[in-house]
């Protein structure tokens, strides 16, 4: 039997899980796993890019990517690294969809 299909955003039902206390690797991984099963993963990753670029988002997990603290996100290279990861997630979802449609 396969796992039930997720139809809602896990971060809406359990928002605190997506803001794990710094250094809690297991909590970060748990949030990332929830994102990976989220049907909105690709769009979420794309939507998060401008928010990270404009420093409107920090200190949480979005689209399976850990966005560091506001302090760490002040560094442009940190924001660029996170943006790169988000774009990779969005591209991977697109690729997966294309494979499934073929
Ligand atoms: S992929 Fe985005 S919308 Fe889905 S659970 Fe993660 S943060 Fe929420």
Boltz pocket constraint, residues with backbone or C-beta under 6 A from the ligand:
constraints:
  - pocket:
      binder: B
      contacts: [[A, 9], [A, 10], [A, 11], [A, 12], [A, 18], [A, 31], [A, 34], [A, 35], [A, 36], [A, 38], [A, 39], [A, 40], [A, 41], [A, 44], [A, 45], [A, 61], [A, 62], [A, 63], [A, 64]]
      max_distance: 6.0
